[in-house]
Amino acid sequence: MIEAIRNYCIFLRRCGRLTFDGDWRYHTWMGSLTAVVLLGLNAYCKQFAHGLIVTGMTDEVSWGVYIANFTFLVGVAAAAVMMVIPVYIYDNEELHDLVIFGELLAVAAIIMCLMFVTVDLGRPDRFWHLIPGIGQFNFPASMLSWDVLVLNGYLLLNVHICGYLLYCRYQKKRPAKWFYVPFVFIAIVWAISIHTVTAFLYVGLGGRPFWNSAIVGPRFLASAFTAGPALLILAIQIVRRMTATGPAANIHPHAPGRSLSGGIALRRATAADLEALGRLLPEFAALSPETRREIQPDLMLLEAEPGAALLRQGGTERDAFFVLEGRVTVQREESGRHRITRSVGPGEQFGEVSALSGTPRMATALAEQDARVLRIPYPALLKLMKNPALSKIIHARMSERLMITDRALMTLRSIVQVSMIINVFLLANEVFKEFYSGNLHVVSSKYLFMGLHGHHALVPWIWTAITLNLIALILLLLPASRSLKWLNLTCVLCIIGIWIEKGMGLVIPGFIPTPLGAVVEYSPTLNETLVCLGIWAFGLLCYTLLLRMAVPILQGRLTKDNECIPAPQSAARASITHPIP
């Protein structure tokens, strides 16, 4: 137990140290976010000292931009389920390597949600009244009490799942399914519940006819499953861009029986080489002597210098490789740039996916340092896979890579496309219900869409949101959005349009007019805006830090095996890759 705690503390310390390492772009980004956070903190201190009088909220409009952001971000957090469902229920390999990014985004979004709720409270010190067992927790009658449970519960679920999977990847151990898979399925239901409960907070207020509609819950989910994946598409592309390296060195093909150009020498494998692999890989050591003698004539040993290419992307040879000494970086080339998908060390393999499937190589493998690598042709690999223990360990390690492919982004695009169609359809239904009936309850909708008695502060905003949503819908239906340039534009339109429609366009009209018929308009003050910007900056800061720790672990560059090596300053790695910002 003491050793386990010590190892986990070392893991946390190494992750923490990693957050301070990066190039000028990383430090500029983090410095800018920190400055905005401090501005927001200063604005909140003024609000805390003087009260909510410094905001634009009044007795008539008691919810403002704080709750608008809260509502939008709950949807962003819930949208992580749109990556979890395809991966864990439908076994979608394209999203398998990216599901951690979605869950980390959910963690950052929930943190921002809780912060927006806190700053919206006039007396945040009284928040303890909502804590179960301590305060006056009006459960289950109060929907707010349900919201406290689902938000904090969803945060804990995602922290547990992400933390456990990343720690297992760090230790190079296969995660125990019983310890995280049940929580994954609970999180799927929980993700839907957090946004449904948020919708019920509005629907349950009988004195506000603008929100009294059974379609609010489905609308919330549809908009969440549009804006959340759209935000993920943009975030993943930034990660892919920031983890990319420059063009790789010239890669020379190699053939057995001669000294190779590109810093690689080749010779037949000996019994001593197989013994060395057996010491590193107990499953290989358990092979019978007959199997070893049978496959030994087919095995070759590659001795590579730093920067030498062991295989290249697009190659059709069907060989797998096991590292005996040194480290090897696996890089995938897309759009003229290379990004690390995997970093393997002694006892680990690469190239096995293409070797087993017979597909062209998906990446290029470069030696990070002087390396000795055992090359195993396809027939010999099949003989090894007949051993259940060795087959299990090879298949387990096949998933230890970080593949950020265009196909994965197109899968997320399909989710955004379907969700946007449903979102626009439900909005049209809501508008029809409001205006076709023509009763007195339509007055809030008239204020939102057309203005009321000369008051029309939200009219340009809601029509801007509708225009952006319709343009995004058209782009999603056209083949043009399969291009990343147009897809990025479409995602930006989705995010802005839904933020306006689901934020200010939903919250504010519910209070206008008042029950006495007065029209009191709301607009956020500068102090209120600074607090919002500070919380958004803090959320982006958290997400950046989480990614900064997670990406090297997913790539295999930060593992328990290299605890004695300060990975960010590794000269051998720096000769091949650009530091991750």
N, C-alpha and C positions, 0 to 999 in steps of 0.2 A: 504493500500500500504506500509506504513512504517513497519507494523508488518510483511508483507510478505518479505520485504527486510531484516529485522532483522532475521527472521527464515532462510533465505537462507544464510546469513552471518554465522550464527551458524553452519549450515550444512557444509559450506566450511571450517570453522575453525576445526570442528571435523574430517573431512576427512583429513585435513592437519596434525593434531596431530597424526592421525592414521599412517601416513607414517613414523613416527619416532619410532614406536613400532614394535618389532619383536625379534626373538631369535638370537643366534649368527650366524646362517646360513644367515639370512636376512641381518644383518649388515655387514657380510663378503662380501656377494654378492654386496651390495650397495657400500661399501667402495672400492671394486675392480673396479667396473664400474666408480666410481668417479675418481679414479686414472688414468684410461685410458682416461677419458674425459679430464682431465687436461693435459695429455701428448698430446692429439690431439689439444687442445686449444693452447698450447705452439708452436706446429708445425705450426698451422695456423697463429699465430702471426708472425712467421718468414716469412711465405709466404706473409702475408699482407705487411710486411716491405720491402721485397726484390722483390716481384712480382712472377709471375708464372715461373720465371727462375729456382726456386727451385724444380719444378716438372719435370717430364719426358716429358711433352708436348712441342711441337715445332710448328712452322708455318705450317709444313707439316701434323702433327697429332695434331690437336687442341682440340680433345676430348679424354679423357683418362679414368682412373679408376673412376673418380668422376661421369662422365656421365654413365659409366657402372653400378655403384651402383644405380644411380638415375633410370635408366631403369628397373632394377630388382625390386626395391622397389615400383615403381608405380604399378607393377604387384601384389606385395604383398598386397598393399592397395586395389586394385580393387578386389582381391579375397574375400574380406568380403562379396561381393554380393552372393557368393556361399553358405553362411549361411542364408542370408536375404531372398533369393528367396524361398528355401524350407519352411522356417518358415512362411512368410507372404503371400505367394501365395498358397503353397500346404499344409499349416498347419501341418508341421512336428513337432510333440511334442518332438522328440528325440533331436532336435537342438534348441528348443525354449529357454532353459535355458542357452545356450552357445552363442547365437547370439551377446550378449553384448561383449563377449571376442573378436569376430571377428571384431566388429566395433571399439573397443578400439585399436586393432592391426592396423587397418586402420589409426586411428589418429596418432599413433606413427610412422607408415611408411610414411605418408605424411609429418610429421615434418622432418623426415630424408631426404625425397626427396627435400624439400625446402632448407635444409642445404647443401645438395650436390650441388644444383644449385648455391647457394650463394658462396661456396668456389671455384666453377669453374669459377666465374667471376673474371677477372683481376682487375676490379674496382667495387667492390660491392656497393660502395657509389653511383654509377650511376643506381642502380636498380630501383630508383624512376621513371625512364623514362618508365617503364612498368606498372606503377600504373594508372588505368583508371581515367581520369579526371584531372590528375596531370601531368603525363609525356606524351611523344610522343607515345601513345599506337596505334601502327599500326594495327588496327582492322578493318575489318576481314581478311585482306590480309595475315598477318603474322601468321603462325601456332604457333609460340612461344607465341603470345598474347592469342591464344586459350588455350594454355597449362597453362598459368598463371591463367586464369579464372577457368578452370576445376579443377585444383589442389586446389586452395584456396576455391572454392565453395564446393568441396567434403570434405575438412577438416571441414568447417563450418557445413555442413549437419550432419556429424558424431558426431561432438561435441554437436550439438543441440539434436540429437536423444538420444545419450547415457546419456547426462546430464539430460535431461527431464525424461527419464525412471528411472534412478537411484534416482533422487530427489523424484519422485512419490513413488517409493518403500520405500525410507527413511521415507516419510510421511505416509506410509500405505494407500495411496490413489490410486484409479484406474485412470490410465492416460487417458486423453481425446483423443480419437482417431483422432479427427479433428486436433489436435495440433501436432501429430507426424506421423500418417499413411501416409498422402500425401507426407511428406518429405522422408519417407521410399521408396516409389515408385519412387520419383524423384532421390533418391540416387542409386537405381538399375540402372536406365538409366545412371546416372552420373558416376557410377563405370566403366561401359563399355566404356564410352566416354573418361575417363582420360587415359586409356591405348590405345585406338584407336587413340586419338590425339597424344600421344607420338609416336606411330608407324608412323603417318603421318609426324612427324618431320623428320624422316629418309627418308620416301618414297618421300617426296616433294623436296628433294635435287637432282635435275636432273643431276648435275655434278658428282654424286657418283653412278655409275651403280650397285655396290654391294647391294645397298638398294632399287633399283628401281624394286620392285616386289609387286604385288597386294596381295600376300599371307602373307606379313609381319604383317598386322593387325591381321588376324586370328591366326597366330603363336604366336603373343604377348599374345592374350587372352588365348590360350590353355596352354601356359607355365605359365601364371599367375594363372590360375585355377588349376594348378598342384602344384606349389611351395607354393602358399598362404595357401591352406588347409593343406598341409604337414607341414608347419611351425606351423599352429594352432594345429594340432594333438600333436606335441611335446610340445607346450606351455601349452595346456590344461592338459596334463599329469603331467607336472611340477606343475601346480596349484593344481591338484588333490592330488599329493604327498605331497606338502607343507601344504595343509589344512587338511591332515589326522591326526587322533589321534591314540593312541595305542589301544590295544584290550580292548573291553568294559568289564565291570564287569559282573559277572554271572547274568543271567536274569531268574527270577522265574515266572512261570505262576501264575495267580491269578484267584480266583473264588469268586463269591459273597457270602456274609453272614459270613465272618470270617476275622480276622486280618491276614494280609499277610506277608510272608517273603519278604525280599528285601526292607523293609522300606515303604510299602504301606498298608493303611487301607481302608476298603470299607464299605459304608453304603448307605441306600436308600436316594435318593435326596428328599429334602423337597421343599415346596413352597418358602421358603426363598432363597434356592439355585437358583431357577428359576428367582426370582426377582433380585438376584445378577447378573445373566447373562443378564437380560433385561437392567440393568443399564449400562452394558458394551457394549451391542449390541442392538442398538435401533430397528433393524429389528426384533429381537426376542421379544422385549417388545411390538411390534405392534401385536403379535399373539393374537387371541381371547382367552378369559378365558376357553372356551370349549376345544380348542386344547391343552392348557397347562394341563388341568385336565386329558385329554385323554392320553397324553404321560408321565405324571409324574410318574406313577407306574413303567414304564420301565427304568427310568433313575437311574444311580448310581453315587455317589460322591466318588472320589478317593483322599485320603490325602496322599501325597507322600513326603518322605524325599529326600534331595539332593542326586543324583546319582541313585535313584530308577528307575526301568524300568516300564513304563506304557504300552508299547506294544513292541513286538520284531519282527524283520525282519523274514519273512517266515511264520508268523502266519496266520491263516485262519479265525479268528473271524472277524465279520463284524460290528465293532463299530466305531463311530466317537467320537472325544473328543473336548470339549471346555474348555479353561483355565479360571478359576475364579480368582486365585491368583498365583503369582510366575511366573516362566518362565520354558519352556520345550525345550530341544534341540532334534531335529530329526536327527539321524545319519544313514548313509547307509554303510553297510559293503561290501567291495569288495577286493579280494586278501588279506584277513587277516587284513585289516586296515579299520578304520572307518573315514568317512568324514561328516561334517555337511552339511545337505541339507536345514535346516530350523531352525529358532529359534522363538518360538511363546510366546506371553505374554497374559495378561488378555484380554478376549473378542475375542481371535483368536482360530482357530481350527486346528486339525491335525488328520490324519488317515482317512480323508473323501474320499480320492482317492480310496483306497482299499475297503473301505466300500461300495461305490457306484458301483464299477466295479466288485466286487466279486473276485478279484485277491489276491494272497498272499501279505502280508505286504512287502513293498519295503524298509522299514527302521525300525530302533529301536528308541523309544522315551524315553529319560531320563530327569528326573527333574533336572534343574540347581540349584534350591533352594527349600525350603519348598513350596509345590504347592498344590492347590485344583483344581481338574479337574473333569468336568462333563462328564460322559460316556453315549453316546446316541446309542442304538442299531439300526440296519438297519431299521426295521419297523418304529420306531419313527423318524428316519432321513428322511424317505420318506414322512412322514406326514409334517415334517418341510419344506421340499423342495416344497410342494404344494403352499407355500406362495411365490409369485413372488419375493418380495424384499429380503427375506431370501435366496432363491435359487440363486439370482443374486450375493449376497455378498459371498456366499459359493463358487460358481464357480469362482468368481474373485480371491479369495484367494487361490484357488487350484493351480494357476500358480505361487504363491509366494514361490518358492523353488529353490534350486540350485542343479540340478541333472547332474552329470558328469558321464554318464554311458558308458560302453564299446560299447553299441549299437550306441550311438552318434558318437563315434570314428570310428565305422565301416561304418556309413553313410558318414563321411568325407573321409574314405578310398575309397568308391565307386566313389566319386567325383574325387579324385586323379587318380584313375584307368582309368576312362573314359578320363579325360583330358590328361593323359600321352600317351594314345594310339593315340589321335588326334595330340598331339604335335610331337610325333615321326613320324607319318604319314606325317604331313606337312613338317617336316625337310627333310624326304626322297624325297618329291616332289620338294623341293627347290634344293636339291643336284642334282636331275635328270635334272632339268631345267638348272642349271648352267653348268654341264659337258657334257650333251648330245649334246647341240647346238654347243659347241666348238668355239664360237666367241671370239672376243678380250675382251669382258667384263667379261670373266671367270677368268681373271688374279688374281683378288682379292681373289676369292674362291680357286684358286691354291695355293696362298700364305698361306691361312688359313689351308687348308687340307694337302698340300704336300710340302709347301715351295716354294720360288721363288728366283732363282739366288743365292743360298747359304744362304738365309735368311729364317729361320724357327722357329722363337721364339714362335709362337702360335701353331705350329703343335702338340706338346705333350699335350697342354692344351685342344685343341678342341677334340682330340681323347680320352682324359681322360673323357671329358664331355659326349661324345657319348657313351663310355663304361658304365659310371655310369647310364646314362639314360636307356640304354638297360637292364642293370642288374635290375634296379628299375622296369622297365616294366615287365620283366619276373617274378619278385617276386610278383608284383601286380596281375598278372594273375594266380599265384599259390595260393592254399589254405593256404600256410605257412604264408602269410602276414596277415592272420586273427589273428595270434598270435601277441600280442603287441610288443614282443621283435623283431620279424622280421619286423613288421610294422614300428617301430621306425627306424630300419636300412634303410628300404626302403625310408622313408621320408628324412633322412639325404642324401641319394644318390640323390634323386630328387632335393633337395635344392642346393646341390653343383653342380650337373650337369647342372641345368638350370642357376645358377648364372654364370658359365663359358660360356656356350653357348650363353646366352642372354646378357651377359655383355661384357667381353673382346672379345669373339668370334663374336660379332655383330658390336661393335663400331669400334675397331681398324682396321680390314681389309677394311672398307669402305674408309680409307685414304691411303691405300697402294695398288698399287703404286700411286704416286702423278700424277696429270694431265700431268706433263712433263715426266713421266715414271721413276722417281727416287724411290728407295726403301729405306725409312727412317723408321726404326723400333722404336717401343715405348716400354718402360718398366717403371713402376712407381718407383719413388725414395723413399727413406726411409721417407723423410718428407711427401710425398704424402700418403704413407701407414699409417703413424701415424695419419694424418688428417682423413682418412677413418675409422680407428679403433676408433678414438675419437667420430665420428658421430654415428657409430654403437653402441658404448657404451652408448651414450646419448639417442639414441632411445630405447635401452633395459632398461635404467634407467627410461625413461618416461613410458614405458609399465608396468614395475614393479610397479611404483607408482600408475598408474591408476588401476591396478589389486588389489593392496593393499587397495585401497579405495573402489573398486567395490565389491569385494568378501564378506566382512562383511555385506554390504547393501543387496546383493542378498540373503545371508543366513538369513537375518532378525536380525542379531546381532547388527547392528548399525541402530537405528531408532529414530524418534522424541520422541517416548514414553520413551526411556531411556536416554534422554539428561542429566539428573542429575546423571547418573551412568557412570563413566569412563570405558567404555566397555573393553578396552584392559587389564586393571588391575583388572577386576572383579574377586574376590576370588571365588565366587560361580561357575562362568564359568570355571575358571582355574582348579577346582577340577574335571571337566569332560573332558575338551578339552585342546589340546595343542595350544598355541598362534599361530595365523596365521603369517607366516613370510612374 
